[in-house]
Amino acid sequence: MERSKNRRKNYYIDKQFQAKFILKFCSLIVIGSAMSSLIIYAMSTATVTTTFENSRLTIKSTADFILPAIALSSGISVILISLTAIIITLFTSHKIAGPLYRLNKDVQELLRGNLKTEFNLRVTDEVKPLAESLNVMASTLRERISTIKDKLDSLELSAKSSGNMPAEIVKKIHQARKAVDQFHI
């Protein structure tokens, strides 16, 4: 029951982060493919291959003979592996950056003074312990602000009942009340 409650249908993620993440993986694939092609080409330059092309016996260096095959197979490999990497990194980046994006939005809400903010993530999210710690922090802040409000209420009541409290102290109490009222508990 809790799992379906915390499950989001829309994935929120920083698109710039996601694009960089995918680009890095795809560039690794291209670099790896180019390196392996160059190694095969370099290793085959010292050998000779004989073939029949158009009913003629042709002697070429093996490197020149296999170069078109290497280029074609590398191109196909890069395309297929890049597509696979894009799909995998899309899901992986959502799994990593999605919860971080959500936490960032909740922290921004907390910074605006909304101490009612709840950090809710899916049970399977890797940063769930961080969200739980942030919930404990928000709860502790709510309790402390509530205690301060109660103390201010007591001070204001004392100030009204005594009637002879200096105006400067009453002003400080009102300033403290104004500062504490910025938090929504």
Secondary structure, 3 states (H helix, E strand, C coil): CHHHHHCCCCCCCCHHHHHHHHHHHHHHHHHHHHHHHHHHHHHCCCCEEEEEECCEEEEEEHHHHHHHHHHHHHHHHHHHHHHHHHHHHHHHHHHHHHHHHHHHHHHHHHHCCECCCCCCCCCCCCCHHHHHHHHHHHHHHHHHHHHHHHHHHHHHHHHHHHCCCCHHHHHHHHHHHHHHCCCEC
